Amino acid sequence: MAERKLTETAAAPWHVPVAVEDIAETGQHFDLVADEGVRASVARVAGLRELPRFEAKFDVSRRSSGGLHVTGMVSATVGQNCVVTLEPVANEIKEAVDLLFVPPQPAAEEGEAAAEPRDVKWDDPEPLIDGVVDLGALATEFLILGIDPYPRKPGAIFEPPHNGGPQSRPFAALGKLAKGRNGS
């Protein structure tokens, strides 16, 4: 059980669960600001040097199907290292969120044919598990989606090593060995 709890915490270090029955018919607004401990955990999970700011603003409304519609914005300041110079870089992230969560379809009853696998489409609704949406986990997912995988400091330019001739190629020594075996 402790191992499972650790894995769940590592996967989603920020939890803000919202149940369908807790949302008023007119909807509800959430302003979320991650505290220092949550930001440190999210930074570890996301592979960031630091995460000095992490916020989310969500509007959650009920749907007649028993689902929830979540719209809003995730914003953060992330600290990374430049892929060219390895110097610290701070980047701003803003990710729009617009998702529909619906209860999962009931499984086929006994005696009926098993449900056929269905094609999942880009705009399909998300499953609403146990009537709850975790806004903290949702914010973390969208933050990670918005992170630049190759951050660069302004003006940083990668310069490949200069070619020093045929002997400086990476496999030049292997080429010599192959030539020696073939009797060349």
C-alpha positions as a LaTeX table, in Angstrom:
\begin{tabular}{lrrr}
\hline
Residue & $x$ (\AA) & $y$ (\AA) & $z$ (\AA) \\
\hline
Met1 & 0.00 & 0.00 & 0.00 \\
Ala2 & 2.85 & 2.41 & 0.82 \\
Glu3 & 4.40 & 1.78 & $-2.60$ \\
Arg4 & 1.10 & 2.52 & $-4.35$ \\
Lys5 & 0.65 & 5.73 & $-2.35$ \\
Leu6 & 4.18 & 6.85 & $-3.25$ \\
Thr7 & 3.53 & 6.20 & $-6.96$ \\
Glu8 & 0.25 & 8.12 & $-6.88$ \\
Thr9 & 1.93 & 11.05 & $-5.12$ \\
Ala10 & 4.81 & 11.10 & $-7.61$ \\
Ala11 & 2.41 & 11.02 & $-10.56$ \\
Ala12 & 0.12 & 13.79 & $-9.29$ \\
Pro13 & 1.68 & 15.81 & $-6.46$ \\
Trp14 & $-1.14$ & 18.41 & $-6.38$ \\
His15 & $-4.63$ & 17.23 & $-5.44$ \\
Val16 & $-7.73$ & 19.45 & $-5.51$ \\
Pro17 & $-10.64$ & 17.01 & $-5.91$ \\
Val18 & $-14.01$ & 18.41 & $-6.95$ \\
Ala19 & $-17.13$ & 16.22 & $-6.91$ \\
Val20 & $-20.07$ & 16.73 & $-9.27$ \\
Glu21 & $-22.50$ & 17.08 & $-6.35$ \\
Asp22 & $-20.38$ & 19.89 & $-4.84$ \\
Ile23 & $-20.79$ & 22.10 & $-7.91$ \\
Ala24 & $-23.82$ & 24.41 & $-7.90$ \\
Glu25 & $-26.18$ & 24.36 & $-10.87$ \\
Thr26 & $-24.84$ & 27.80 & $-11.80$ \\
Gly27 & $-21.23$ & 26.56 & $-11.74$ \\
Gln28 & $-18.26$ & 27.48 & $-9.59$ \\
His29 & $-14.98$ & 29.37 & $-10.05$ \\
Phe30 & $-11.68$ & 28.13 & $-8.59$ \\
Asp31 & $-8.52$ & 30.23 & $-8.15$ \\
Leu32 & $-5.74$ & 27.78 & $-7.26$ \\
Val33 & $-2.24$ & 28.75 & $-6.16$ \\
Ala34 & 0.28 & 25.99 & $-5.43$ \\
Asp35 & 2.18 & 26.36 & $-2.16$ \\
Glu36 & 5.95 & 25.90 & $-1.88$ \\
Gly37 & 5.79 & 22.17 & $-1.07$ \\
Val38 & 3.50 & 21.42 & $-4.00$ \\
Arg39 & 5.68 & 23.49 & $-6.36$ \\
Ala40 & 8.78 & 21.57 & $-5.26$ \\
Ser41 & 7.03 & 18.23 & $-5.84$ \\
Val42 & 5.71 & 19.28 & $-9.24$ \\
Ala43 & 9.16 & 20.59 & $-10.22$ \\
Arg44 & 10.66 & 17.15 & $-9.41$ \\
Val45 & 7.99 & 15.30 & $-11.38$ \\
Ala46 & 8.31 & 17.69 & $-14.36$ \\
Gly47 & 12.14 & 17.69 & $-14.36$ \\
Leu48 & 12.39 & 21.42 & $-13.68$ \\
Arg49 & 15.22 & 23.24 & $-11.94$ \\
Glu50 & 12.60 & 25.28 & $-10.04$ \\
Leu51 & 8.95 & 26.30 & $-10.12$ \\
Pro52 & 8.61 & 29.70 & $-8.41$ \\
Arg53 & 4.98 & 30.28 & $-9.54$ \\
Phe54 & 2.18 & 27.83 & $-10.38$ \\
Glu55 & $-1.46$ & 28.94 & $-10.59$ \\
Ala56 & $-4.69$ & 27.83 & $-12.19$ \\
Lys57 & $-8.06$ & 29.49 & $-12.69$ \\
Phe58 & $-10.92$ & 27.16 & $-13.51$ \\
Asp59 & $-14.63$ & 27.57 & $-14.15$ \\
Val60 & $-16.46$ & 24.29 & $-13.49$ \\
Ser61 & $-20.05$ & 23.77 & $-14.59$ \\
Arg62 & $-22.39$ & 20.79 & $-14.43$ \\
Arg63 & $-23.68$ & 18.97 & $-17.48$ \\
Ser64 & $-27.07$ & 17.31 & $-17.82$ \\
Ser65 & $-25.36$ & 13.95 & $-18.40$ \\
Gly66 & $-23.97$ & 14.01 & $-14.84$ \\
Gly67 & $-20.65$ & 15.30 & $-16.07$ \\
Leu68 & $-18.56$ & 18.42 & $-15.61$ \\
His69 & $-17.21$ & 21.01 & $-18.03$ \\
Val70 & $-13.87$ & 22.54 & $-16.94$ \\
Thr71 & $-12.51$ & 25.65 & $-18.63$ \\
Gly72 & $-9.74$ & 27.97 & $-17.57$ \\
Met73 & $-6.06$ & 28.78 & $-17.66$ \\
Val74 & $-2.94$ & 27.26 & $-16.12$ \\
Ser75 & 0.00 & 29.63 & $-15.74$ \\
Ala76 & 3.45 & 29.25 & $-14.24$ \\
Thr77 & 7.02 & 30.47 & $-14.19$ \\
Val78 & 9.38 & 27.54 & $-14.74$ \\
Gly79 & 13.13 & 27.40 & $-14.17$ \\
Gln80 & 15.03 & 25.27 & $-16.64$ \\
Asn81 & 18.56 & 25.04 & $-18.03$ \\
Cys82 & 19.43 & 26.27 & $-21.51$ \\
Val83 & 20.14 & 23.30 & $-23.81$ \\
Val84 & 23.03 & 25.20 & $-25.42$ \\
Thr85 & 24.80 & 26.98 & $-22.56$ \\
Leu86 & 23.37 & 25.04 & $-19.57$ \\
Glu87 & 22.74 & 28.40 & $-17.88$ \\
Pro88 & 19.49 & 28.99 & $-15.93$ \\
Val89 & 16.49 & 30.12 & $-17.98$ \\
Ala90 & 13.08 & 31.25 & $-16.71$ \\
Asn91 & 10.10 & 30.65 & $-19.00$ \\
Glu92 & 6.47 & 31.69 & $-18.66$ \\
Ile93 & 3.77 & 29.12 & $-19.38$ \\
Lys94 & 0.11 & 29.79 & $-20.15$ \\
Glu95 & $-2.06$ & 26.85 & $-21.15$ \\
Ala96 & $-5.79$ & 27.07 & $-21.88$ \\
Val97 & $-8.00$ & 24.27 & $-20.54$ \\
Asp98 & $-11.38$ & 23.25 & $-22.01$ \\
Leu99 & $-12.40$ & 19.70 & $-21.13$ \\
Leu100 & $-15.65$ & 17.83 & $-20.74$ \\
Phe101 & $-15.80$ & 15.00 & $-18.19$ \\
Val102 & $-18.61$ & 12.46 & $-18.42$ \\
Pro103 & $-19.42$ & 9.34 & $-16.38$ \\
Pro104 & $-18.02$ & 6.18 & $-17.99$ \\
Gln105 & $-20.40$ & 4.03 & $-20.02$ \\
Pro106 & $-21.71$ & 1.02 & $-18.08$ \\
Ala107 & $-19.95$ & $-2.27$ & $-18.89$ \\
Ala108 & $-21.81$ & $-4.93$ & $-20.84$ \\
Glu109 & $-24.03$ & $-7.09$ & $-18.64$ \\
Glu110 & $-23.48$ & $-10.83$ & $-18.27$ \\
Gly111 & $-24.60$ & $-12.79$ & $-21.32$ \\
Glu112 & $-24.17$ & $-9.79$ & $-23.62$ \\
Ala113 & $-21.25$ & $-9.58$ & $-26.00$ \\
Ala114 & $-18.23$ & $-7.82$ & $-24.57$ \\
Ala115 & $-17.98$ & $-4.20$ & $-25.60$ \\
Glu116 & $-15.94$ & $-3.72$ & $-28.74$ \\
Pro117 & $-12.91$ & $-1.49$ & $-28.40$ \\
Arg118 & $-13.79$ & 1.91 & $-29.73$ \\
Asp119 & $-11.72$ & 4.46 & $-31.54$ \\
Val120 & $-10.80$ & 7.37 & $-29.32$ \\
Lys121 & $-11.04$ & 10.73 & $-31.03$ \\
Trp122 & $-9.25$ & 13.96 & $-30.19$ \\
Asp123 & $-12.37$ & 15.73 & $-28.94$ \\
Asp124 & $-13.89$ & 12.80 & $-27.00$ \\
Pro125 & $-14.86$ & 13.66 & $-23.42$ \\
Glu126 & $-12.66$ & 12.52 & $-20.54$ \\
Pro127 & $-13.98$ & 9.85 & $-18.16$ \\
Leu128 & $-15.35$ & 11.13 & $-14.86$ \\
Ile129 & $-14.03$ & 8.62 & $-12.32$ \\
Asp130 & $-16.18$ & 8.20 & $-9.19$ \\
Gly131 & $-17.88$ & 11.54 & $-9.93$ \\
Val132 & $-14.71$ & 13.52 & $-9.16$ \\
Val133 & $-12.32$ & 15.70 & $-11.17$ \\
Asp134 & $-8.92$ & 16.46 & $-9.62$ \\
Leu135 & $-8.22$ & 20.09 & $-10.59$ \\
Gly136 & $-4.69$ & 19.95 & $-9.13$ \\
Ala137 & $-3.75$ & 16.94 & $-11.24$ \\
Leu138 & $-5.37$ & 18.59 & $-14.27$ \\
Ala139 & $-3.33$ & 21.77 & $-13.71$ \\
Thr140 & $-0.14$ & 19.69 & $-13.34$ \\
Glu141 & $-0.83$ & 17.83 & $-16.60$ \\
Phe142 & $-1.36$ & 21.05 & $-18.54$ \\
Leu143 & 1.73 & 22.62 & $-16.97$ \\
Ile144 & 3.84 & 19.66 & $-18.12$ \\
Leu145 & 2.32 & 19.87 & $-21.62$ \\
Gly146 & 3.35 & 23.54 & $-21.81$ \\
Ile147 & 6.99 & 23.07 & $-20.82$ \\
Asp148 & 9.50 & 23.82 & $-23.58$ \\
Pro149 & 11.47 & 20.58 & $-24.04$ \\
Tyr150 & 14.47 & 22.48 & $-25.48$ \\
Pro151 & 14.71 & 25.82 & $-23.65$ \\
Arg152 & 17.27 & 28.31 & $-24.97$ \\
Lys153 & 18.62 & 31.48 & $-23.52$ \\
Pro154 & 17.94 & 34.44 & $-25.80$ \\
Gly155 & 20.75 & 34.68 & $-28.33$ \\
Ala156 & 22.21 & 31.24 & $-27.53$ \\
Ile157 & 23.42 & 29.57 & $-30.73$ \\
Phe158 & 24.65 & 26.01 & $-31.00$ \\
Glu159 & 27.91 & 25.69 & $-32.93$ \\
Pro160 & 28.86 & 22.16 & $-33.91$ \\
Pro161 & 32.50 & 21.15 & $-33.47$ \\
His162 & 34.74 & 22.02 & $-36.40$ \\
Asn163 & 35.60 & 19.14 & $-38.71$ \\
Gly164 & 39.33 & 18.47 & $-38.29$ \\
Gly165 & 39.64 & 16.13 & $-41.26$ \\
Pro166 & 38.92 & 12.44 & $-41.84$ \\
Gln167 & 40.89 & 11.28 & $-38.76$ \\
Ser168 & 38.64 & 13.25 & $-36.38$ \\
Arg169 & 35.41 & 11.55 & $-37.41$ \\
Pro170 & 33.77 & 9.50 & $-34.63$ \\
Phe171 & 34.25 & 6.13 & $-36.33$ \\
Ala172 & 37.65 & 6.73 & $-37.94$ \\
Ala173 & 39.38 & 4.22 & $-35.61$ \\
Leu174 & 36.79 & 1.54 & $-36.48$ \\
Gly175 & 37.40 & 2.21 & $-40.16$ \\
Lys176 & 41.12 & 1.55 & $-39.68$ \\
Leu177 & 40.37 & $-1.75$ & $-37.92$ \\
Ala178 & 38.03 & $-2.85$ & $-40.71$ \\
Lys179 & 40.62 & $-2.03$ & $-43.36$ \\
Gly180 & 43.26 & $-4.05$ & $-41.45$ \\
Arg181 & 41.03 & $-7.14$ & $-41.37$ \\
Asn182 & 40.24 & $-7.01$ & $-45.05$ \\
Gly183 & 43.93 & $-6.94$ & $-45.91$ \\
Ser184 & 43.79 & $-3.46$ & $-47.39$ \\
\hline
\end{tabular}
